[in-house]
Amino acid sequence: MLDQTPPILPRAEKRPSESTHHGHVRVDDYAWLRDENWQRVMRDPAALDADIRAYLEAENAYTDGVMAETEALRGRLFDEMKGRIKEVDSSVPLPDGPWDYLFRYVEGGQHPQLCRRPRGGGEEQLLLDGDAMAQGQPYFRFGGVSHSPDHRLLAYSTDTAGGEFYTLRILDMETGDLLDDSVPDTGGGPVWGSDAKTLYYVRRDDANRPRWVYRHRVGADPAQDEMIFEESNPAYFVGVDRTESGRFIMISSADHSSGEIRIMPADGSADPVLIAPRRPSIEYDVTHHDDRFLIRTNAEGAEDFAVVEAPIDAPGPENWRTLIPHEVGRHIRMIMVFANHLVRLERARALPRIVVRRLSDGVEHTVAFDEEAFDLGLIAGYEYDTATLRLTYSSPTTPRRTYDYDMESRERTLLKEQEVPSGHDPDSYTVRRLFAPGHDGVEIPVTVLHRKDQVLDGTAPLYLYGYGSYGISMPDYFDTDVFSLVDRGVPYAVAHIRGGTEMGRRWYLDGKMEKKENTFHDFISVAEHLIAEGYTAKGRIAANGRSAGGMLVGAIANMRPDLFCSIAGEVPFVDCLTTILDDSLPLTPPEWTEWGNPIESEAVYRAMLSYSPYDNVTAQPYPDILATGGLTDPRVTYWEPAKWAAKLREMNTSDSTILLWINMEAGHGGAAGRFDRLKEIALTYAFFLRSFGMIDAEPKG
């Protein structure tokens, strides 16, 4: 029997704090929710200030109390979503020399096991058992994993707090013994040198910024590791990787819109050499083929990127020669090189495509798919001298399929199709690609998934998702979770709004900096179009956005609350102006190329002030709102959703429900276990169904 005691509504104490920028004074009543010792909290959640902990725990208790009426529903949602996951499962093995490498899950297992077996079959060897390693840890996630070229050693990293400080370890795969080598606070790599005894990795500084690249000799004291690169600009984050050929180590340093790459032989025979110095708004990445480097870049006006080549001994921009010219509207997202082929993943008019180029004669062909909306992916294998490309395909109705594609014969071999143990009938659903008219005349792509027997008479509730930042496109992939809403008569729509690159890089540029508000207007336009087309009704839409997408839904909650019944901001970037004014936070300096620098520019400050969700909460009726966060999140700190929920509750003039839920044992990604994460999704879905008055709704099918 449910506890009938009404939950106690927390009220955050108001402790006014003033800040002044460009002559403008802001008063923040809830700034105290930021722990002054937040950097330590990222590493050790137990270090959280007692008053703040008490408040967050009171908010979690309130959310639990309000949502108690959905307890049975959340249980059903969890069981449905778990039932669509094959518990005993494994990846398609990736061959490398004498071995096939793969990961698998066991029944009831939350975390992957990394395994290998002799190529083509044989007894499997368990290398790392994620479930065993996670025992006794409140949080556990693997970072990078890389086996040495001689297949003797395995370098891997793990995070046990959620703050993205990874500890690097080395396993002897032949004996099963862990070496004494242990390096804390890493955050990139690990990458092996060609001698199988040298390891390259990235270390983070105290502000959790990837700043240095180190070289480690196996068996040596990590305290004596050699630093081979340091980034002095806090706006640039460092990474390390290796070319597909295996011949070169790459050291990258980049923000969101520019960067530079240094390259060095994988045998360590020479120091890193700069390919091209950083320039504002110029991006490039590099790979290697024979006696040249192949470079994807937007330099020289190639807004949607071109591919150029440069000689190894003189790779500077003055020697770049166009290999694949720029084409407006065809966004080259990535390239992958093999001994005889160059593969590129492109996007045009919101649809992806894979193009294969034979390097000997330049002949190209496209790997074709024909659904109205779908997603493609490339899987980076370990082998360079091969004609086999590993790719994935899925759509909102088609489970993920993994193929080997022969780049010469053009034959496609299906290796695996994602199984849905509880059953899935693609013919029961319809996927539509719509184009909504924007406020300034643009056409905004929208993907809609609904049951074929769904009555579209303009009364149905609808779930609308969006992101719209950093040039990240929202893929039209097979998401087993959303069927728990779709089968209950809630169509699912994705708004491919400006700020992503669905329609080319210009689509991204028109949704950032001084044009950021286009992102919010596009989402509103999509909602209005779905209403006009009879998919839903005004006030019957549940909106969801995560991270920067949380800023999106926070903004539209202020702009057009009347359109929405319910809003979920998951780890939402809602106090964006305060964060971007604070250059001590891990991600702030790199963010200035996305939003502008409000510290230096009054115009940027005023622009961000005009749309910052937290700053623009006002006295008006808001829909139901759920704000979630992670205590050790270094990307969107926990106090952003905490402050937002407190201010919403203070200013809201309706009787809607405002809830805050903070995962006290996780960071930006939420729960790390594959089943634990379903509980968080079930909370959000139950919150939506509660708002729709559909707690007792049962799914069809």
Secondary structure, 3 states (H helix, E strand, C coil): CCCCCCCCCCCCCCCCEEEEECCEEEEECCHHHCCCCHHHHHHCHHHCCHHHHHHHHHHHHHHHHHHHHHHHHHHHHHHHHHHCCCCCEECCCEEECCEEEEEEECCCCCCCEEEEEECCCCCCEEEEEHHHHHCCCCCCEEEEEEECCCCCEEEEEEECCCCCCEEEEEEECCCCCEEEEEEEEEEEEEEECCCCCEEEEEEECCCCCEEEEEEEECCCCHHHCEEEEECCCCCCEEEEEECCCCCEEEEEEECCCCEEEEEEECCCCCCCEECCCCCCCCCEEEEEECCEEEEEECCCCCCCCEEEEEECCCCCHHHCEEEECCCCCCEEEEEEECCCEEEEEEEECCEEEEEEEECCCCCEEEECCCCCCCEEEEECCCCCCCCEEEEEEECCCCCCEEEEEECCCCCEEEEEECCCCCCCCHHHEEEEEEEEECCCCCEEEEEEEEECCCCCCCCCCEEEEECCCCCCCCCCCCCHHHHHHHCCCCCEEEECCCCCCCCCHHHHHCCCHHHCHHHHHHHHHHHHHHHHCCCCCCCCEEEEEECHHHHHHHHHHHHCHHHEEEEEEECCCCCHHHHHCCCCCCCHHHHHHHHCCCCCCHHHHHHHHHHCCCCCCCCECCCEEEEEEECCCCCCCCHHHHHHHHHHHHHECCCCCEEEEEECCCCCCCCCCCCHHHHHHHHHHHHHHHHHCCCCCCCCC
